[in-house]
Amino acid sequence: MEQQTKKFDLITFGETMLRLSPPSNGRIFRSDIFEKHAGGAELNVASGVSLLGLRSGIITRLPRNELGTFVKNRIRFSSVSDDFIIYDDSPDARLGIYYYENGAYPRKPTVVYDRRHSSITKITLDEIPEDIYGKTRMFYTSGITLALSENTRVLAIELIKRFKEAGAEIAFDVNYRANLWDEETARTTIKQILPFIDVLFISEESCRRMFQKTGTLEEMHREFCRDFPNIRFIASSEREVISPKIHSFTSLIYSKAEDTFYTEEPYKDIDVVDRIGSGDAYCSGVLFGLLKYGDPKKAMEFGNATCATKNTIAGDLPLSDFNEISSIIKGHQTKGKQSEMNR
């Protein structure tokens, strides 16, 4: 992807949330103490891209209260611009919440959502600055934002069209959540926006179930690009869950222009501290590689490394900068004995 002179490399649009988790491996129904974290798919992606060295911002809507301030401060801490945060002063302003309980084999992780009627579901187009569309090289949102409410769905589609018209690349993660909408509605809605998408993130399961495609993953990637010629890159993560605490991870990226697939040996036996946000970290690494280098191979390497590393970090947001991720990529590609400590 060509370097352009824009204020931002990436702007995202989505809900920011408060996460509450029992300490360590505690149970939600039993714990009297909850650790709080800020998160949300689009914030996680913007944070990852920013930490790697590019300029990012997020369009979101927060209640003007202490919880909104907490999230705003976390956004700033991640070096993500808060220029496009919209504040909700209404009496029913609220921040979406979810509770997350870590798993330990054979007990699976548990998520409980409390996000209905959050402030972002009432966001309007006239709250967003008119001059934003020409300020970024790329715009990113996800299926979660499309699924939150009819209002966010209509607005997200309009933003995709406006950013595209202004010359931005459009990146989209299908990120299907069955608790938010059904497959038929998701499929119909996402097909409307695929003609605008340049970079598509989609799981193999979504290819097969939601879009009812068959064949190998490579064949399905090529079929997407035949059906929607504007798509330049498709990325699918490949995670093997050995137990809640041990995963292996790699991915496959298809570059249509080269008709080439990029993958690598998995990061094996990842020591999982917290998997939440690791898929978003993958997206951030891929987008960084494309925006910084225009190289799908580097995008795959940065995506895999950022995902693998985020699994080892508590909370939703990534905390790894360019130097750490570059070192992890180098270590992954190095054969033989390596130092056990950064010195």
Secondary structure, DSSP 8 states (H G I E B T S, - for coil): ------SEEEEEE---EEEEE-STT--TTT-S--EEEEE-HHHHHHHHHHHTT--EEEEEEEESSHHHHHHHHHHHHTT-B-TTEEEE-STT----EEEEE--BTTB--EEEEE-TT-GGGG--GGGS-GGGGGSEEEEEEEHHHHHH-HHHHHHHHHHHHHHHHTT-EEEEE----TTT--HHHHHHHHHHHGGG-SEEE--HHHHHHTS---S-HHHHHHHHHHHSTT--EEEEEEEEEEETTEEEEEEEEEETTTTEEE----EEEEE-S--TTHHHHHHHHHHHHHHHH--HHHHHHHHHHHHHHHTTSSSSS----HHHHHHHHHHHH--S---SS--
